[in-house]
Amino acid sequence: MSSAVSITFDVPLVASPNQAMRAIQVSRKKLYELIKTGELESYTEGKSRRITVKSINDYIERRLAVEAVRRGRTASPRNDQSCP
């Protein structure tokens, strides 16, 4: 006997190009450059492009790490409560 499983997502897993552009504050041209270079993962659903939220978050983490190195610091965990 099989049972139906209900899955509920609290947050979206994908974003439209417009949502992604607003989230990371880049132009449409830059967004598609990031997709082309593999910095952001995306796929098409019909005629619509979808960018994974995970790839957006990963991109932000990579940019923060690069910036930390540039400033001569190591990247700290997001929820580090030790800093005032």
N, C-alpha and C positions, 0 to 999 in steps of 0.2 A: 504494500500500500504506500503510495507516495503522498507527501504532504506539501502543500503550497507554502512557499517562503515569501514573506513580504519584506522588501528592502526599502528603507527610507533614508534619503540623503539630506543632511542638514545644510550642506553647502554645495554649490554647483561644482561639477568636475571639469566643465569646459566653459570657455568664454568666447563671445563673438570678437571679431577684430576691433570693433569700436570699444567694447568693454576692456579688452586687453590694452588698447592704446591709452585709455583713460587710467587704467590701473598702474601702468608703468610710465605714463607721461611721455610718450614718444609719438612721432608723426606716423602716418600710414606707411610712408616710404621706409622708415626705420623699422617698423614692425615687420614688414615683409622681408627686409634684409635679415632680421633676426630669425625669421622662419626659414629663409633660404640657406642660411649658414648653419642651421640646426640648433641655434641657441634656444629657440622655442619650438615645441612639438605641436603639430597641427594636422588636421585632416579635413576633408570635405564631406559634408552630409548633404547630398543633392547639390544645390548650387551654393550652399553656405559653407564658409570656412569656420572651423572651431579650433581654438587653441586650448591646450590642457592647462588647467589652473596649476597643476603640479609643476609644469615647465616654467610657468610665470614665477612661481615662488622660488624654484631652483635658480632661475636667472637672477632674481634679486639677491639671493644668497651668494652667488658667484660674484656679482658686482660689488657687494659689500666686502667680500674677502679680498678682492683686488684692491679696493679702496683702502682697506686696513693695511695691506702690505705697502701700498704707495705711501701711506702716512707713517710707516715704520712701526706699525702695531700688528699684533696678531688678532685675527677675528675672534670675537667673543661670542658665546652662545646667546641666542635671542633673549632668553628669560633670565639672564644673569642679574641677580638681585644684589650682588656685592658692591656694585658701583652706586655712589650717592646720586 
